[in-house]
Amino acid sequence: MNEREERDFQEDAELEVEDYRAKDDVMLKTHEEINRDLCGEIEKLDIGYVKLKLVTTHDMIADSKGLIHSGFIFGAADYAAMAAVNEGNVVLVASNCQFLSPVKFGDIVSFVAKVRHKEGRKRNVNVIGNVLDIKVFEGEFKTVVTDRHVLKLKLIEEEDENSHE
């Protein structure tokens, strides 16, 4: 094989690897800076699907019995929902959640999040959390994908106030 043929072969091999990655490796595009100790670690990420594991820690304890504060369970479920949508600028606009069983220090909560409905910029995500075989959480998260980061959006009210000055 001459030098040119070898270079062409190398480029083709790289393209094949890139094509394979594009189909099979989904990269996380949102919440990259989140504290995974408090919100869980993604075990599997696919298009419209996430499996996340939350290992409860001493910092999450709410009382002397070792009860984990529900806010940490909600935070992990919310993170799972955002990762399932997996858009750079996704925000939570509403949720309907049930805390079905208490979680205690040392429990490992496994969350599965699935995008159930997609309409324009809106996404509805179902999230279920289990400790072993016990369902401890179930929620429906309503999200919106925005063009820009939510902290950089101009709100209509701000525009109206500025136009009257």
N, C-alpha and C positions, 0 to 999 in steps of 0.2 A: 504494500500500500504506500503510495507516495504521500508527501506532506499535505497536499491539498485534499486528497481523499480522506486522510486521517482527520484533518480539521473538519471536513463536512460530516464525517461519521460522528465525531465528538459533538458537533452542534445538533445533529439529529438525536443523539442519545440524550442530550440535555433537554431538548424539546419534549421528548417522550416522558422524561422524569417530571417536567413541569406540567405536562398534560395530565399525568397520573395524579400529581398533587392537587391540581385544580379540581379534579373530580372527587377525590377521596379525603383530602385534608381540609376541614373547615377551620378557618382561623377566627379567633375571637376578635370582634371589631368594637366591642363596647365594654365599659367598666373595667378597663385594663388596670387601673390603679386601686381597685377595691381591696380592702383588707380581707384576705382569704381566711385568716384565722377566725374572724368574726362572722364572715358571710359564706364560708364553705369553699370547697375546692371542686372544680369541674372535673369529672371523671370521663365523661363522653359528651362530645359536641357534634351535632349533626345539623343539617338544615331543618329548622323548626323544632329541634329536640335538644334537650340537655338532661344529663344525669349529673347530679351534684351531691357531694357528701359534706355534711356539717358535723365535725367532731366537737361536742360541747366541752367548754373549758371553764375553769374556775372564775374567769372574768364575767361569765354569763349568769352566774348564780344570783338568784333574787332573794333567797331566804336561808335560814339555818338548816333546812331539810335538803337543800341541793336542787331546788326547783329552778329550772332555766327560764329566764324572763322571755315572754312570748315575742318581744320585739326582735330578739335574735333569730327566732324561728321565722318570723315574717321577713326579716332582712335577707335571710338565705333564700327563702321562696321568691322574693322579689328579684334577687340577683339571678336565680335560675330562670325566671321569666324573661328578664332583659337579655340574658345570654341566648335563650331560645329564639328570640326575635333577631338578635345579633346584627343590628344596624348601628352605625356609629352614633347616631343621635336619636336614641329611643328614650322616651320618658313614660313614667307611670301616670295615668290620669284617674284611675279608679280601681278598686278591688273589692271583692266579696269573699271573705275568708272565714273558715271555721277551724278553731283549735279543738281537735277532737279528743285528745288525751294529753296529759302532762308529759313534759320531757324533763329528765333529771340529769344532773352532772354525770358525765361519763358516757351518756347515750350518744350513739352515732345516728344522725338523721339522714336518710337517703331521700333526696328529692328527684322527681321526674317532672320536667316541664315540657309541654307540647303546645305549639301554636295550633289553635283550633279553628280560628276564623281570621281571614285577611280580607280587608276591604279598603282599597286606597291606601292611606297612611295608617289606618287603624289595624291593630292586631289584638286578638283575644288569646290569652294563654292560660291553659289549665295547669295547675301545679299540685302535685300530691307529695306529701312527706310521710315517710314510714320509719319507725324504729323497729328493726327486725320485721315481724309480720303485722305489726300494729300501726294502723293509719293514725297519725297524730295531727295531720294538717291537710286541708284541702282548700284551694282558692282559685278564683278566676281573676286574672289580672288584665285590665284594659290598658293598652299602651298606644302611643302615637309616635310615629317616626317623623322627625322634623328635618327641614333642610339644613339648619344650622344648629349649633349647640344651644340648648335651652337658655343658658345664661347670656347668649349673644342675640337672642331674638328680640325684636322690637315689638312690644305689646301694643295692641290697638289703643288702650287707654293712655299710654305714654304718648303716642302720636297725636291723639285728640288733645291732651293737655298742652303739648308743645305748639299745636296749631292755634290755640286760643291766646297765647302769650304775645 
